[in-house]
Amino acid sequence: MFKRSEPEVQQPEPQTSAASREPQAPRAQATIGSTIRIKGDVSGDENLTVDGTVEGTVTLKQHSLVVGKSGRLNADAYAKVIRVDGHVEGNLYAEEQVLVKQSGIVRGNIIAPRVTMEDGCTFKGSIDMETKLSGKKVVAEPTRNVTAVISGVDMKAEAAAARSG
């Protein structure tokens, strides 16, 4: 007559971390893929990797810019740190450092307090190693202090050949 009711089995709630319940923070890294081509200005408040092509200006204020091996930047770039593994035609302005890796090609001026060029990279332009860019207005055409072409050539032999005539 009376059926004894089965006690309800409570399903456990799915486990969620505290981070997934809070609003998501903006991504720390954005990527322009190898098949993407952008003509125009790019700006943002996060780190950026360019594996595609960008023509225009890239402004990242206090973030880093990486031009990947398949990346092509036909633009002036402003960032905290800039690393070049691919091809850049334009001026690079960094608050902290510009790093040109072995596979990197830069045709343009570099303005940064620290500049590192790996053996085998290609560079044509000038380097201005200001101790501090912040607080100064960066000019579009910097003073040409140094001009060099680095492409695995023995610079001492080239200089000796130039002196001898």
C-alpha positions as CSV (number, residue, x, y, z in Angstrom):
1,M,0.0,0.0,0.0
2,F,2.6,2.5,0.9
3,K,5.7,2.5,-1.1
4,R,8.7,3.5,0.5
5,S,10.2,6.2,-1.6
6,E,13.8,5.8,-2.6
7,P,16.0,8.6,-1.2
8,E,16.9,11.0,-3.9
9,V,20.5,10.7,-5.0
10,Q,22.0,14.1,-5.4
11,Q,24.2,14.5,-8.3
12,P,27.4,16.2,-7.4
13,E,27.8,19.6,-9.0
14,P,30.5,19.8,-11.6
15,Q,33.8,20.9,-10.1
16,T,34.7,24.4,-11.3
17,S,37.7,26.3,-10.3
18,A,37.5,29.7,-8.8
19,A,39.1,31.2,-11.9
20,S,36.3,29.8,-14.2
21,R,33.6,31.5,-12.0
22,E,35.2,34.9,-12.1
23,P,35.2,37.0,-15.2
24,Q,37.8,36.0,-17.7
25,A,40.9,38.3,-17.9
26,P,41.9,39.4,-21.4
27,R,44.1,37.1,-23.3
28,A,47.8,37.7,-22.8
29,Q,48.7,36.8,-26.3
30,A,47.2,37.4,-29.7
31,T,48.3,35.9,-33.0
32,I,47.9,37.0,-36.6
33,G,47.9,33.7,-38.5
34,S,50.1,32.9,-41.5
35,T,47.2,33.3,-44.0
36,I,46.1,36.6,-42.6
37,R,47.0,39.9,-44.3
38,I,46.3,43.2,-42.7
39,K,46.6,46.6,-44.3
40,G,46.2,49.4,-41.8
41,D,47.1,50.2,-38.2
42,V,47.2,47.6,-35.5
43,S,47.1,48.5,-31.9
44,G,46.4,46.7,-28.6
45,D,47.0,46.1,-25.0
46,E,48.3,42.6,-25.2
47,N,51.3,40.7,-26.6
48,L,51.1,40.0,-30.4
49,T,52.7,37.4,-32.6
50,V,52.6,38.1,-36.3
51,D,52.9,35.0,-38.5
52,G,51.0,36.6,-41.4
53,T,51.5,40.0,-43.1
54,V,50.9,43.5,-41.6
55,E,51.3,46.7,-43.7
56,G,50.8,49.9,-41.7
57,T,51.7,50.7,-38.1
58,V,51.8,48.4,-35.1
59,T,51.5,50.0,-31.7
60,L,51.5,47.8,-28.5
61,K,52.5,50.4,-25.9
62,Q,53.7,48.3,-22.9
63,H,53.6,44.8,-24.6
64,S,55.8,42.6,-26.7
65,L,55.7,42.0,-30.5
66,V,57.1,38.9,-32.1
67,V,57.4,38.6,-35.9
68,G,57.4,34.8,-36.4
69,K,59.5,33.0,-39.0
70,S,56.7,33.2,-41.6
71,G,55.7,36.7,-40.5
72,R,56.2,39.8,-42.7
73,L,55.9,43.3,-41.2
74,N,55.9,46.2,-43.7
75,A,55.3,48.7,-41.0
76,D,56.8,50.8,-38.2
77,A,56.4,49.1,-34.9
78,Y,56.2,50.5,-31.4
79,A,56.4,48.0,-28.4
80,K,58.1,47.3,-25.1
81,V,60.1,44.4,-26.5
82,I,60.3,43.4,-30.2
83,R,61.6,40.0,-31.4
84,V,62.2,39.4,-35.1
85,D,62.3,35.8,-36.5
86,G,60.8,36.8,-39.9
87,H,61.0,39.8,-42.2
88,V,60.6,43.4,-41.2
89,E,60.7,46.5,-43.5
90,G,60.2,49.5,-41.3
91,N,61.4,51.2,-38.2
92,L,61.4,49.4,-34.9
93,Y,60.9,51.4,-31.7
94,A,61.2,49.5,-28.4
95,E,61.0,50.7,-24.8
96,E,63.3,47.9,-23.6
97,Q,64.8,45.7,-26.3
98,V,64.9,44.6,-29.9
99,L,66.1,41.1,-30.6
100,V,66.8,40.0,-34.2
101,K,67.1,36.2,-34.3
102,Q,69.3,34.3,-36.7
103,S,66.4,33.8,-39.2
104,G,65.4,37.5,-38.9
105,I,65.7,40.1,-41.6
106,V,65.4,43.8,-40.8
107,R,65.5,46.6,-43.3
108,G,64.9,49.8,-41.3
109,N,66.1,51.7,-38.3
110,I,66.1,50.3,-34.8
111,I,65.7,52.6,-31.8
112,A,65.9,50.8,-28.4
113,P,68.1,50.9,-25.2
114,R,69.2,47.3,-25.9
115,V,69.7,45.7,-29.2
116,T,70.7,42.0,-29.8
117,M,71.5,40.6,-33.2
118,E,72.2,36.9,-33.5
119,D,75.0,35.7,-35.8
120,G,73.5,35.1,-39.3
121,C,70.7,37.6,-39.1
122,T,70.3,40.3,-41.9
123,F,70.1,43.9,-41.0
124,K,70.3,47.1,-43.1
125,G,69.6,50.4,-41.3
126,S,70.7,52.4,-38.4
127,I,70.7,51.7,-34.7
128,D,70.1,54.3,-32.0
129,M,70.5,53.0,-28.5
130,E,68.7,55.6,-26.5
131,T,68.9,54.9,-22.7
132,K,65.2,55.9,-22.3
133,L,62.5,56.5,-24.9
134,S,59.7,57.2,-22.4
135,G,59.1,60.8,-21.9
136,K,60.7,61.7,-25.2
137,K,58.8,62.1,-28.4
138,V,60.1,59.5,-30.9
139,V,60.8,61.1,-34.2
140,A,59.7,59.4,-37.4
141,E,63.2,59.6,-39.0
142,P,65.9,59.1,-36.4
143,T,69.5,60.4,-36.7
144,R,71.6,57.9,-38.6
145,N,74.5,57.0,-36.2
146,V,75.4,53.6,-37.4
147,T,74.9,51.9,-40.7
148,A,75.7,48.2,-41.1
149,V,74.8,45.2,-43.2
150,I,75.0,41.9,-41.3
151,S,74.5,38.7,-43.2
152,G,77.2,36.3,-42.1
153,V,80.0,38.3,-43.9
154,D,83.3,38.6,-42.1
155,M,83.2,42.3,-41.3
156,K,86.9,42.5,-40.5
157,A,87.8,41.2,-43.9
158,E,85.3,43.6,-45.5
159,A,86.8,46.6,-43.6
160,A,90.4,45.6,-44.5
161,A,89.4,45.3,-48.2
162,A,87.7,48.7,-48.1
163,R,90.8,50.3,-46.6
164,S,93.2,48.7,-49.1
165,G,91.3,50.2,-51.9
